C-alpha cells in the first residue's frame, strides 16, 4: 500500500464521518435511543500498532464483519467488548446471550454497513452491495490481523478508519472499522476527487 | 543448576524469536487468526525458534519484499531453521521438527477470506522443502488461537494452544509423546 497525503486521509476520514453519522441516525430511528458519534480517526500504521491502538491482541471482542462490494470493496467491522455488547443489549431490553441478542448485534452491523454503502454511493455515484454479516467473538488480534490479511495483504502500512458510536452513555460504545481492499482504495480516492 | 527467571516474550506479527537450550522463557503469539504460529524445535538440545507468519508468499519485488523474516511462510521456515541452528551448537538439521497452530477462517468461506488455508498450505510446502517433519498441528476452523512455547531446563520445550473461552491444551510435549509411545507399546 502506498503512502497517503494529508488531503487523502482527510477525505477518507470524511467518508467515515458521514457514514457513521448516517448510521447513528438510522440506529436512533430503529431503536428509539439517542446515538452520538465521535470524530473518526483515520490511521495509516503498521498492523501491530493498529491492534494496540484498538485495545491489544488478547482483548476479547465481539465483531460484526460485513463486506461492502461494488466498484470499491471494503470490509466494515463493528467491534464491541463483551461489556459493551451486554450494555447495548441491556439498553434495548434484550439479553446479550440470547439468540435475540445476537440478532440485534447483527442488525446493528447491518445498519452500519448500509449507511456506509449509501454514503459511498452518494459520493461516487456507484451502487454498492451489502453482504450478510459474520458475527463472531474472539481475540482482537485474530480479528484485525485476519481482516487486514484478507483485504490489503500488507503488513507494512495498514489503513484503519475507526469511529465510535455511543448510545445514551459511554458504556455502550462501539468501534467501527472501515478497511478498504487494497485494489479498491485508489478508485475510492479517485471518486472522492483526491487521487 | 543456575537459578533462572521466566520471561514471557511476545512474538508479534512477522517476528521470529529464539529460545536457547535450557531457557525457561515463554514465547507467545497472541491472537492468531488467519496467521500461523510456527515453532521449529531441536529435539536433542531443546533449542527452539518461533515465527508469527502473516501471509503465504513474499512478493519477488516491490516495497513489501524486505518485510520481516517471519512475515511470509516461504521465508519464515528457512529463517527458523537458521535461528535454531544458531541457538544450539550441537543442533542437527535431521533432528529438527515443527509444531504449527493457526490458519483459521475468521470471516466465513468467501473469496478473499481463504488466507488462512493458503497460509497452512504454504507452511506445509516450505517445511517439506526444508526437510522438517511436522509433529503436531492445530490448524483451520473459525476460531482465533494463542500459541505458547514453554521452555524447560532440560529437553525440548512444550507447545500449548488456547482458544477464547477454553482452557489451554498441550499440543506437543516430550512427556506426552513418551506417554503416547508407552500407550502404544502396552
Interface residues (C-beta under 8 A of the other chain):
Chain A: X47 X48 X51 X57 X58 X60 X65 X67 X75 X131 X134 X136 X137 X138 X139 X140 X141 X142 X143 X144 X145 X146 X147 X149 X150 X151 X153 X154 X155 X156 X181
Chain B: X12 X13 X14 X30 X31 X32 X33 X34 X35 X54 X55 X63 X64 X67 X68 X71 X104 X105 X106 X107 X108 X110 X112 X113 X115 X116 X142 X143 X144 X145 X146 X164 X165
